[in-house]
Amino acid sequence: MRQINCRKCIHFYITWDEKNPYGCKYFGFKTKLLPSITVYKSSGEPCKAFKSKDNTPPTDGGSFPKYI
């Protein structure tokens, strides 16, 4: 099984909670381990909510019009 890298998921975040430093916005929980590990331990299946941050469209660096 390939391990899911939560750090590359749009739902992953770092919390201010020292005891549970990682969180998943999709499932709404905080944990000591990476959320994908917690999901696997709870359900026996890999996380189905993973969505890569790489799918975001590239930006041109700003929303202001460029003048010639």
N, C-alpha and C positions, 0 to 999 in steps of 0.2 A: 504494500500500500504506500502510495506517495503521500507524504505529510503536507498538509496545507499550510502555507506561510501567511498567517494572519496579518503580518505587517504590510502585506501587499493588497489587503482587502479594504474596500471602502467602508465597511462596517466596524473595523478595528479602531480602538482608541486607547490612549494611555490615561489612566485615572489619577487622581490625587490621593487615593486611598493606599497607604503603605502596605496594608495587608493583602489587598487585591489590586495590583497595579495595572492589570489589563482588562479591557472591556469589549463587549460586542453590542453594538447599537441595534443590530437586527434582532437578536434574541433577548436583549435587555438585561444582561448580567455582567458582573465583574468577577474576576478570578485571579488566583495566584499564578496559574499556568496560562499558556496561550489559549484563547477561547476554543480553537479547533481541537485541542487536546481534551478539554473539558467536554465538548460535544461528543467526541469519539468515545470517551469513557462512559458517558451517560447513555448514549444510544447504540453504541457498537457500530456506527456508520460514520463515514467522513462527513464533514460539514457540507450541507447542501446550499447554504446561504452565501458562500464565497463569491465575491464579485471583484474582479481585479481593478485596481486603480489605473492600470494602463489603458483602459478603455476611454479615458477622458480625452476630448479633442484638444489638439495643441492650441495654445494661445499665442497671439502676436506680441504679448507683453503689455497690453493695455487696451482700454476701450475708446480712447480719444482718437479722432481722425488724424491721419498723417498728412501734414502739409508739405507741399513741394517747394 
